[in-house]
Each structure stands twice: as structure tokens, then as C-alpha cells.
């Protein structure tokens, strides 16, 4: 990844932070976006720079259509190029279908679908030949083990269709598009010692939560030269979720 530039949305914590740091260790300059966690974002940038590459934190709410595309433009302008877009920013809202308000629906779709589309659209005209678009989905698009996931699962399922269409549309420039579906992963949003963790772990064949770094390693593979012939694909990093 030496000399390459990556943008990781929602890169101040969890899977996004782990991905940003892994790409930095692999030699890429990395920009991340954040909404509220400015201090955490700056800490991630510090770790990126400690790896000997350039880092940049951009405040951008993916629910804002101007900000979603603007983050791509700002990263490209700051670093002079863009090779990898990791669509990681997302919101998870679970509960009975009858309990969701219109505002809930609009927020989830704005971040998880529209924001991803607009960032990918902005990246499509800026990515270098051979670039990469990697989107973070969820294991729930494959198997939904219980109630409460209608809104979240619907929003993340849209990303599979987007990814396959992007792969076809951008393949002529050697740009690949793939989606990674994490299972239960130990983050501050869903800690491995949380109140629902035991049941989630039991749904996996491995009987445990994953680490954010385990997801990041698959993203790094897809971002690298070795995955140049992989596109339009779905990668499950879920410990055998509900197999």
C-alpha cells in the first residue's frame, strides 16, 4: 500500500479505527471521518502518523448529503489522490417494527444507504485506476436469527446490490467493489461483555465475538494488490454466524 491513499468513514472507533490503523501499517496515507468523537479521531490520526504515514481527521456526518460526498473531495484534495474508499460509517437501530418512527427510518437510510452511495459516487470520479471500494455490511443480511432487525437489515442489504452494480460499472478502470459482512464484533457499541453478548456468541460456530482487527485484516486484503481479481463479492467475517 506504499504511496496509496485511503479514506475510512467512521474511522474514529471500532472496526473503522482498526481498519484505518491496519491500512496505515501497510503503508497507506489514511483519512478518517468522525461525527462527535473528535478526541478519539485525533488519537487514531496520531497512531496513523506513528506508523510513518500521513493521517487526517475530517468531521463529516454521513447523514448529511453534502458532507458524505464532501469528505471524499476533501481527502482527495488534501492528499492529491485517492486509491481506497472504505464505507464503514453506519448506525444500528434495532427494535420491533411497529416502534420505528419516520425519523428513525430516515436517519438509518440516510447514513447506511444514501451516505454510502454518495461517498461511492464521489469516489468513482476520483479513484485512481485499480482503486478499491470496500463497504462494511452485516452478517444479518445473510441470516437474521431473531426479531428486531427489520430496519437495520433492510438498510445493510441495499449495500450488496450497490456493491455488485459498482463492480460492473467501474470494472473497466480496474476498480473493484466488495462488501464485508462482520458478525458480532467486540466494540464499544457491542462489547463482548455486554448484556446480550452471550446469546450473540452462541450463534457463531466459533462461540465467540470477533475482534475489530480480524475484520480489518480482510478489508486490508481487499484493498491490496493481491485482490485485484476480486470484485462484486461478499465476504463473511462472522465466526460462522447462525450456520
N, C-alpha and C positions, 0 to 999 in steps of 0.2 A: 504493500500500500504506500510505499515511499513516493512522495510527491503528489499523492491523491488528496482530495478534499471531500469530507463527508459532512452532512447535516443530519443530526438526530433530533427529531422533535420530541418534546417531553423528556429531555435528557438530564434533568437535574436529580433524578432519583430512580430507584428500581431498575427495571430492565433497560430503560433508556440510558441511565448513568453507566451501567455495566457495559452496554454496547459502545458508548462513546469512549470509555477507557480502553476497551479491547481494540477498537479501531486505531486509537492513538498509539497503543503499544505496537500495533502492526505497521505504524509509520505514517498514518494519515493525519493531516490537519483536520480538526473537528470543531464544528459549530454545534451548539445545542440551543434549544428553546426551552423557556420556562414561563410560568404564569405568575405564581406568587412566591416561589421559593428562591428568591434572589441569592441569599446566602449560600444555600445548597448548590445552586448553579455555579457560583463563583468558586466553591470548593472543588467541584468537578473540573472546572477550567484549570484550576491550579494543578490538579493531578494530570490533566492532559498535557499541560506545559512541562510538568516534571518528566514526562516521557520523551521530551526533546522535540516536540512539535508545537504548532500553533493551536490555541484554543480560543473560542469566542462564545459568549453567552448572549442570547437575544431574547428579550421579553416579547412573547407573542402568544396570544390566546388563539388556539386553533378554531374556536367557535366564531371568531371574527374573520370574515372572508378576506378582508384586506390584509390582516396580519398573517393569515395562513399562507397566502402567496408571497407576501412581503418578506417573510423570514427567508424564503428561498432566494429572493432577489438580494437581500442584504448579505447573506452568506456568500453568494457568488461575487458580489461587489467587493466584499472585504478580502476574500482570498484569491480572487481573479479567475476562479474556475469552480466547477462542481462535478464530482465523479460519482458520489453515492448519496442517495436520499433514503433515510430510514424513517418511515412513518410510524412512530411509536406513540405519540400523544393520543390519549383516549380517556374516556370516562366510563365507569361501570355503574350502572344503576339497576339494581335487582329488586324484585317485589311482585306482588300479584298484578296481573294485567289491568284489573279494574282500578288500581290505585295510582296509575300514572296520569299526571296532568298533561295538558298540551305543552306547557313549558318544559316538562321533563322530556317529552318526545322530541321537541325542537332542539333542546340542548344536546341530547345524545346524538342525534343525527347530524347536528352542526359540527360537532367535534369528530365523531367517529367515521362519518361518511363525507360530508361536504368538505371539511378541512383537509382530509386525506386527498380527495380529488383535486382540490385547488392547489395543494402543495405539489402534487404529482404533475399537474398541468403546467405549473410554473417551472418545475424541474425539467420537463420534457424538452423545452426550448433552450435549456442552459446546460444540460448534461453533456459532458464530453463523449465522443464516440466510445462505445464499450462501457458506458455508465451503468449504474445499478439503481433500481428502485426496490426497496425491501420494506414490506408492510407487516406490522405486528397484528395478528388476528387473535383468535382464542380457540381452545380445544372445544368450546361449546358449539362451534359451527359444525363440528363433526358428530358430537354426541352430547345430548342435553340430559343429564342424569336426574334432574328434579325440576320442580316448578320454580317460577320466579324469573326466568331468564329471557322472556319474550323480547323485550325492547333491546337489551344488550346483544342478544344473539342475532336479532334481525340486523342491527347496525354492523356488526362484525362480519356477517355473512355477505354483505354487499361488497366487502373488500376482496373476496375471492373472485367475483365477477370482474371487478375493476382490474385486478392483477392480470387475469387472463387476457382481457382486452388490451391492456397496456403492453403485454408481451407481444401480442400480434402487431400492434400499431407501431411500436418502437424497435422491433427486431431488426429492421433493415439497417439501423445505425449501430447494431451490435449491443443495444441497450437491453438489459434483462430486467424482468419484473417477477418477483416471487413473494410469497406470503408465508410467515412463520406463525404457527399456532401453539402458543405456550399452554401448558396445563397449570395446575396450582404451583405458584412460584412464591418463594419466601421474600416478600417485600413489605414495606411499611403499610401498604394498602391491604395486604392479605398475608399477615405474618404466619409463620409455621407454628406458632404457639397461640394463635387466635382462637376464639370460641368455636369456630366452625372448622378448624383445621383438621381435626382427627377424621371427620367424615370425608373431607376432600382427599386426604392422603389415602384413605381406604379405597377410594375409587380408582386409584392408579395401580398398575401391575407391580410397580416397584415399592408401593406402600409408603411413599414419602413425598414431600414437597421438592420441587426443583430449586436450584439456585439461579439467580439472575445471570450469573456468568455462564451457566450452561446454555441458556437461550442466546446470549451474546456470542458464544462460540459458533453457533450455527449461522447467525447473521454475518459474522466475520467471514465464514466460508463463502457465503453467497455474495459478499462484497468483493471477494478476491478473484484473482485471475483463474484459479482452479475451477471456478463455477461459471466460466464463460459460455458453456453449452447447457446451462440450466436456466430455464425460463418458463413462466406460466405455471410454476409448481407450488404445491402446498407442502410445507414441512411441519410435521407434528413433533413438538418438543414437550411432551406431556406425561412422560413416565408410563405410557400405556394407559391413558385415561379411559376408563369405562370400556375396556376391550372385552 
